[in-house]
Amino acid sequence: MEERERRRRRWGVLGLKGTDSHVEKLKSCIVFPHRSRMKLWMIRATTMVLLWTCFVQFTTLGELWGPSVLKGWPSCFSHEYSSVTSSLVVKSVPARALPPKRVYQNNGYLMVSCNGGLNQMRAAICDMVAIARYLNVTLIVPELDKTSFWADPRCVSSSFSYFFWWSYESLASLERKYDDLCWKLKCNLSCSEFEDIFDVDHFITSLRDEVRILKELPPRLKRRVVLGMIYTVPPISWSDISYYQHQVLPLIRKYKVVHVNRTDARLANNGLPFEIQKLRCRVNFSALKFTPQIEELGKKVILLLRQKGPFIVLHLRYEMDMLAFSGCTQGCNKDEVEELTRMRYAYPWWKEKIINSELKRRDGLCPLTPEETALTLRALDIDSSIQVYIAAGEIYGGTRRMASLAAAYPNLVRKETLLEPSELRFFQNHSSQMAALDYLVSLESDIFVPTYDGNMAKVVDGHRRHLGFKKTILLDRKLLVDLIDQYNDGSFTWNEFSTAVKEAHAERMGNPTKRLVIPDRPKEEDYFYSNPWECFEPSNEGETSSSI
């Protein structure tokens, strides 16, 4: 009996028979594996659902926006796009000799989020490359605007970005596997990214002898950014290079990564070392090439125009956003004025709300109306039979406001009328890509006429100077509106009006000149990118633009 009792106790200790606590332990051993397996299956199921969602989105994008989002990927989504791409891109291109890499001690990493429209961002990218070069840091390929009015209209940040940030912590393996996919989609399914507009590989390799540029941060630093461990700074506008050396460089050395979130006009026009000015030009005129798709389509538009003779490009900045922003309502009816006013108040970052439209017009601060533009072109003796390419979005007021211009110049054309809808469908809803097409056509036109001195007018003007001082008519709007009003009032005959207009613009045709410098008032002086004269003359190592 004693032997039997000892055996019973030994088996009880082993958990096969015994007290209630032993039973509970046994239950827990049975239940916990079930819970672990359930968690494992839940993770697997969640992962499969997420992978399938990504695949569906990826496939849909390939069908709808193939070239604008998935450049460089095998075209397995659309046979139609395969044929289009092969006809545009697949060409034998001779190998290009790459410049040698510049070797320097890296002080850290500079991340850049550009703001504004395409041409404002273009100038900003040039500035940031020059700053990165001077500070001896690594530049991460700039992020284009996704938040302001001038971003792509459907550029709405998706919750995918937050999902992938969460997955970095909870499903690290999924993040690693699909990090490249998220980078391609940029978590913003309707936005134009840098590589959707510019040839990113050319941008990186063509500048390798000046500055190191990466498509993204190294993994160890990328995790810090995902966790919000990053220092963000909006640089002071119109700063000289010493500001970045003494104020920004110490931050980069301290935090390793600094994010610049404002880029418009953050580098001075004048007073910079000659080599910095030259580098800004090199980026603008050489490194920032558009994607092959945009370049080829731009060439096609130019060819179609050239087949019918000479053409001018009219940058008619009479669009709803510009009128609402500027408060210029000349020629608008009461309903249109109210609509533009509501729009201006709807955007809180447009600071000026109460605007005297007539006063701004008399001061030359409004874009010319289509009616004023027609009178000006006629007064300048622009041939009425010439092709007039409208480089702009939708003109506010539509056909009614364009009637006088169309009557004076019946050969009005746009990219939408020259190209088939199927050729533009990949670029539609991407205003920056559409603006890139207009930019290419503007560079090649016989005459370029901007009706407002916005960023596109300035940057195209500078680029055309670089191409040999091609004819660009820079309209004196303050003088023009006064002359037009006098002509409409009967104070001038047509010949008197035309003579006055021609005399006023004789020296405003893109002729070689140096920038106007106004110390301590950089907003009022000539913009560097509208006339980068330093890049048109032989190098002089000791010269700076402050010597004007």
Disulfide bonds with the S-S distance in Angstrom:
Cys155-Cys191 2.02
Cys281-Cys535 1.75
Cys328-Cys366 1.95
